[in-house]
């Protein structure tokens, strides 16, 4: 997760955290996990709804993907990096 300075209000310093995904990356990884659940016919698959097939070799185009920031987001980097 890397954001240049001034990406968020009052964020004067760049944010760099190598322990977290940006929302797009997290979403794509979650889609891979869902495909693994389905491919391995895990019992958990019965709870999956509206999960179109996903090919990790052809991820969703970043330019077409949108995820609104949480209104509770903060500019303070969490501990742990």
C-alpha positions in Angstrom: 0.0 0.0 0.0 1.7 3.1 -1.2 0.1 6.5 -1.5 1.9 9.7 -2.4 1.7 12.8 -0.1 -1.6 14.7 -0.3 -3.6 11.7 -1.4 -5.9 12.3 1.6 -6.7 15.5 3.5 -4.0 16.6 5.9 -1.7 13.8 4.7 1.6 15.7 4.1 3.9 12.7 4.0 3.8 9.7 1.6 2.3 6.5 3.1 4.2 3.3 2.5 3.1 0.1 4.1 4.4 -3.2 2.8 2.1 -5.3 5.0 -1.3 -4.2 3.5 -2.9 -4.4 0.0 -4.6 -1.4 -1.5 -8.4 -2.2 -1.9 -8.0 -3.3 -5.6 -5.2 -5.8 -4.7 -7.2 -7.1 -1.7 -10.3 -7.6 -3.9 -8.3 -9.4 -6.6 -6.7 -11.7 -4.0 -10.2 -12.4 -2.5 -11.4 -13.4 -5.9 -8.5 -15.9 -6.2 -9.5 -17.3 -2.8 -13.1 -17.7 -3.9 -11.9 -19.6 -7.1 -9.9 -21.9 -4.9 -12.9 -22.6 -2.7 -15.0 -23.4 -5.7 -12.2 -25.5 -7.5 -11.7 -27.6 -4.4 -15.4 -28.0 -3.8 -15.1 -27.0 -0.2 -18.3 -27.1 1.9 -17.9 -23.3 2.3 -18.8 -22.9 -1.5 -22.5 -23.4 -0.7 -22.5 -20.0 0.9 -21.0 -18.2 -2.2 -23.5 -16.1 -4.2 -23.0 -14.2 -7.4 -19.4 -15.1 -7.9 -18.6 -15.0 -11.6 -15.6 -17.1 -12.8 -12.3 -15.4 -12.3 -9.0 -16.0 -14.1 -6.1 -14.6 -12.2 -4.1 -14.3 -15.5 -6.7 -11.8 -16.6 -7.5 -9.6 -13.5 -10.1 -6.9 -13.6 -8.8 -3.8 -15.3 -7.7 -1.3 -12.7 -9.0 1.6 -14.8 -12.6 0.1 -14.6 -12.4 -0.8 -10.9 -13.7 1.5 -8.2 -14.0 1.2 -4.4 -15.0 4.2 -2.4 -12.9 5.0 0.6 -14.5 4.4 4.0 -15.7 7.6 5.7 -13.9 6.3 8.7 -10.5 6.0 7.0 -7.5 7.7 8.7 -4.3 9.2 7.4 -2.3 7.7 10.2 -0.4 4.6 9.2 -1.1 1.6 11.4 1.8 0.0 13.4 3.3 -3.2 12.1 5.5 -2.3 9.1 
